Amino acid sequence: MAGRKSENSQKSRTPRKSETSQAALSQQDSSSVYARRASKTIRSAIDDFLLDRESRHYTPRTLKWHQLVLSYLIDFLESQQKVTRLVELEATHLRAWMVSLEREPSARGKPRAARTLRCYAQSMHAFCHWLYEEKYVEENPAERVKLPKLEKPLIRIIEFEEFEALLDACAAPQEKGFIADRNTARNRAILWVLWDTGIRLGELVGLRLSDFDRRQGVLLSLERGGRNGASRSVEMLCERCCTTWIVGVKVMMSWRR
């Protein structure tokens, strides 16, 4: 009995000839697909990529951006690196292209910003990832090409004199009457709330009069449609801000009626 069990276990471990032949055939098919597509030119592959994006209903703006960036890429590869076919494309060529973009000025004669360079790299990464997913190449040539780092810009805080100038600009000198006063109250309320609380624009747009607790001096801010609809309480330190905000909201409510 023990001998039969060992024989059965060995049989179960040994793959069938049909399975082995099927695996070999699929591997051959995959290799033939890679070989056929790798012989294509990079320029024709770019056309295929753009056609794929268009068929998936990407916006015209996105399609135009990909077309622009990839035209820069293929021009550089053909003229500077003498690379025309997918089988020749390597990570070194892509890094050289990124360096050239950073060194050479743009069409306006100015250096490209770090954010612009990152957008160029993202478009190139999307193209190379698509090549790999569609079996044009066996390895993604951009996998080891890192995106340019972005430094977080420092937010400039405006001076109070600048803020007062914004408040004065809310009252248009050439406009008089009830509608002008209503617009002034609304605009000043918006500025005071932004100045005093630092809430996001999406949170400001979603504010309702019921979100304001005058006794506690707190706004219940709900960013509708963003960050999972999370709410937070924001303290309003300035009494003038609270009063102006209430007046502005009441004015807007009467306007809607």
C-alpha positions in Angstrom: 0.0 0.0 0.0 2.8 2.4 0.9 4.4 1.7 -2.5 1.2 2.5 -4.3 0.8 5.8 -2.4 4.4 6.9 -3.3 3.7 6.0 -7.0 0.5 8.0 -6.9 2.2 11.0 -5.3 5.0 10.9 -7.9 2.4 10.8 -10.7 0.6 13.8 -9.2 3.8 15.8 -9.0 4.8 15.1 -12.6 3.1 17.5 -15.1 1.3 16.0 -18.0 2.7 16.2 -21.4 -0.2 18.2 -22.7 0.2 20.8 -20.0 3.9 21.0 -20.7 3.3 21.4 -24.4 0.7 24.1 -23.8 3.0 26.0 -21.6 5.8 25.8 -24.2 3.4 27.0 -27.0 2.2 29.9 -24.9 5.8 30.9 -24.2 6.6 30.7 -27.8 3.6 32.8 -28.7 4.6 35.4 -26.1 8.1 35.5 -27.4 7.0 35.9 -31.0 4.7 38.7 -30.0 7.6 40.5 -28.2 9.9 39.9 -31.1 7.4 41.2 -33.6 6.4 44.3 -31.6 10.0 45.1 -30.4 11.0 45.5 -34.1 8.6 48.4 -34.5 9.8 51.9 -34.4 9.3 54.1 -31.3 7.5 56.6 -33.5 4.9 54.1 -34.6 4.5 52.8 -31.0 3.7 56.4 -30.0 1.0 56.6 -32.6 -0.4 53.3 -31.2 -0.3 54.7 -27.6 -2.1 57.9 -28.6 -4.8 55.8 -30.5 -5.3 53.7 -27.4 -5.7 56.8 -25.2 -8.2 58.3 -27.6 -10.2 55.0 -27.8 -10.4 55.2 -24.0 -11.9 58.7 -24.1 -9.1 60.6 -22.6 -9.7 64.4 -22.7 -8.4 66.3 -25.8 -6.2 68.3 -23.5 -4.5 65.1 -22.1 -4.1 63.7 -25.6 -2.5 66.9 -26.8 -0.1 66.9 -23.9 1.0 63.3 -24.5 1.5 64.1 -28.2 3.6 67.1 -27.4 5.8 65.5 -24.8 6.3 62.3 -26.7 7.2 64.3 -29.8 10.0 65.9 -27.8 11.1 62.4 -26.7 11.2 60.8 -30.1 13.0 63.8 -31.7 15.7 63.6 -29.0 16.1 59.8 -29.3 16.4 59.9 -33.0 18.7 63.0 -33.3 20.8 62.7 -30.2 20.8 59.0 -29.3 20.4 57.5 -32.7 17.7 55.2 -31.2 14.7 54.5 -33.5 13.4 51.1 -32.5 11.8 49.8 -29.3 14.4 47.0 -29.0 17.1 49.7 -28.6 15.3 51.8 -26.0 16.9 51.7 -22.5 16.7 53.6 -19.2 19.9 55.4 -20.0 18.3 57.1 -23.0 15.3 58.2 -21.0 17.6 59.7 -18.3 19.6 61.5 -20.9 16.4 63.0 -22.3 15.3 64.2 -18.8 18.7 65.9 -18.3 18.5 67.6 -21.7 15.1 69.0 -20.8 16.5 70.4 -17.6 19.6 72.0 -19.3 18.0 73.3 -22.5 15.6 76.3 -22.3 12.0 76.0 -23.4 10.5 77.6 -26.5 10.1 80.8 -24.5 13.8 80.9 -23.7 13.4 80.2 -20.0 14.4 77.2 -17.9 11.7 74.6 -17.4 10.2 74.6 -13.9 10.5 71.5 -11.7 6.8 70.8 -11.9 6.9 71.0 -15.7 9.8 68.5 -15.8 7.9 66.2 -13.6 4.8 66.3 -15.9 7.1 65.5 -18.9 8.5 62.5 -16.9 5.0 61.3 -16.0 3.9 61.3 -19.6 7.0 59.3 -20.6 6.4 56.9 -17.7 2.8 56.4 -18.9 4.0 55.6 -22.4 6.7 53.1 -21.2 4.3 51.4 -18.8 1.8 51.0 -21.7 4.5 49.4 -23.8 5.1 46.8 -21.1 1.4 46.2 -20.5 0.7 45.8 -24.2 3.7 43.4 -24.7 5.6 45.7 -26.9 8.7 45.2 -24.6 9.6 42.5 -22.2 10.8 45.0 -19.5 9.6 48.5 -18.7 12.5 50.8 -19.7 11.3 53.6 -17.4 10.9 51.4 -14.3 14.2 52.5 -12.9 13.9 56.1 -14.1 12.8 58.1 -11.1 10.5 61.2 -11.3 12.1 64.6 -10.5 11.6 65.6 -7.0 9.5 68.6 -6.2 10.2 71.0 -3.4 7.2 72.1 -1.4 6.7 75.8 -2.1 6.5 78.1 0.9 3.2 79.8 1.2 3.5 83.6 1.4 1.3 85.1 4.1 0.0 88.5 3.0 0.5 91.5 5.2 -2.5 93.1 7.0 -2.1 96.2 4.9 -2.6 94.0 1.8 -5.6 92.4 3.4 -7.2 95.8 4.1 -6.6 96.7 0.5 -8.6 93.6 -0.5 -11.4 94.6 1.8 -11.5 98.1 0.3 -11.7 96.6 -3.2 -14.9 94.7 -2.2 -16.7 98.0 -2.4 -16.8 99.2 -6.0 -16.8 103.0 -6.0 -18.8 103.2 -9.2 -21.6 101.0 -7.8 -24.3 102.2 -5.4 -27.5 100.9 -3.9 -28.8 97.7 -2.3 -27.2 95.2 -4.7 -23.8 96.9 -4.3 -24.0 96.8 -0.5 -25.1 93.2 -0.7 -22.1 92.2 -2.8 -19.7 94.1 -0.6 -21.0 92.3 2.6 -20.7 88.9 0.9 -17.2 89.5 -0.4 -15.9 90.9 2.8 -17.4 88.0 4.7 -15.6 85.6 2.4 -12.3 87.4 3.0 -12.6 87.5 6.8 -13.5 83.8 7.0 -10.5 82.8 4.9 -8.2 85.2 6.8 -9.3 84.1 10.2 -9.7 80.3 9.8 -7.5 79.3 6.9 -10.1 76.8 5.6 -9.9 75.4 2.1 -11.9 76.9 -0.8 -14.0 73.8 -1.1 -14.9 74.1 2.6 -15.8 77.7 2.2 -18.2 77.1 -0.7 -20.0 74.4 1.3 -20.6 76.6 4.4 -24.2 77.1 5.7 -25.5 79.4 8.4 -26.2 76.3 10.6 -22.5 75.4 10.5 -21.7 78.4 12.7 -21.8 78.3 16.5 -21.8 81.9 17.6 -21.6 81.1 21.3 -18.5 78.9 20.9 -17.1 81.0 18.0 -16.6 77.8 15.9 -17.3 76.8 12.3 -18.3 73.2 11.6 -16.5 72.9 8.2 -17.4 70.0 5.9 -15.5 69.6 2.7 -18.2 68.1 0.6 -17.1 65.7 -2.1 -13.5 65.6 -0.9 -11.4 63.6 1.7 -14.3 61.2 2.3 -16.6 64.0 3.4 -14.7 64.5 6.6 -15.8 67.4 8.9 -13.8 69.4 11.3 -14.4 72.3 13.8 -12.5 75.5 13.1 -12.2 78.2 15.7 -13.0 81.8 14.6 -10.8 84.1 16.7 -12.1 87.4 15.4 -15.5 88.7 16.5 -15.6 91.0 13.6 -15.1 88.0 11.3 -18.0 86.2 12.9 -20.3 89.2 12.6 -19.3 90.0 9.0 -19.8 86.4 8.1 -23.3 86.2 9.5 -24.3 89.4 7.7 -22.8 88.1 4.5 -24.7 84.8 4.7 -28.0 86.5 5.5 -27.5 88.9 2.6 -26.8 85.9 0.3 -29.9 84.1 1.5 -32.0 87.2 0.8 -30.4 87.4 -2.6 -31.4 83.8 -3.4 -35.0 84.6 -2.6 
